[in-house]
Amino acid sequence: MKQTFHSFIDRFAQTANDIWLKGWAEANAGNISLRLDDSLLPPKNSRRSSKWQPTGPPAQSGRRAGREFPQIAGDCFLISAAGSFLKNFKLSPDENLGVIQIDSEGSNYRVLWGFARNGAPTSELLTHLYIHSVRKKISNGKDKAVIHAHCPALSALTFILPLDDARLTKLLWQMHAECILAFPEGVGFIPWQMPGSSALAEKTAEKLKNFHAVLWQFHGIIAAGPDLDKTLGLIETIEKTCEIYIKAISAGRIKNKLSKKQLLKIADHFRLKPNQKILSQIK
Ligand SMILES: [Zn+2]
């Protein structure tokens, strides 16, 4: 069936509802964005165009425009509204969502649809734009979706273990036979940063040059992928593996886990090239 803008909004809202039902989006937590193909833009008679606004605080003082994102210049994004509850996307999409367009220089945006009642894009807009910019380039345009959620097992992990990219990836790969298939490159880790800050946005985008998902200490996860299903599926796999780890340590000491030899066998069977730097640290 051919997708229209409105059928696509329903699909987007369903994904938001699925995240809420999992308990990963309390109150106004979580945000989602998607780079839209031209065929999925709002019908012309439902569009408006607000005045251009900077995409974020200027990188250098004295400049009027926001951050520059030439990779996504002219692109349009469906994105959640600041303060919106994911569970409400289905009830009133035009209040809780909006479509923005980036200008030809990649430094300003305007609203084409949604954000009714004076709404605005999520406070994590800068993070989303940085990620879209990086992932569009690295994936040759394939990656279009970004999802941020507050997954409890993953957050809990950041309170009980010292973590970095390698420690986190090794733990996940060795606790579930399909993790190395789902993320052969690994998962990134960022020590605590202020939510919504430029520092968090920049560090996240830097990590996502090498990974599809990054865990934010004491906060949650953010992931990018080609579509909503694949991106949420990646988060589900990471969170579930973390739950397995926490259940296992709650039941006693971990006595068995996937060995390097077994991980190499899986990688070989599925013709994958896992992150060698991380793999080399597994005994
Ligand atoms: Zn958050």
Boltz pocket constraint, residues with backbone or C-beta under 6 A from the ligand:
constraints:
  - pocket:
      binder: B
      contacts: [[A, 29], [A, 30], [A, 148], [A, 149], [A, 150], [A, 195], [A, 219], [A, 220]]
      max_distance: 6.0
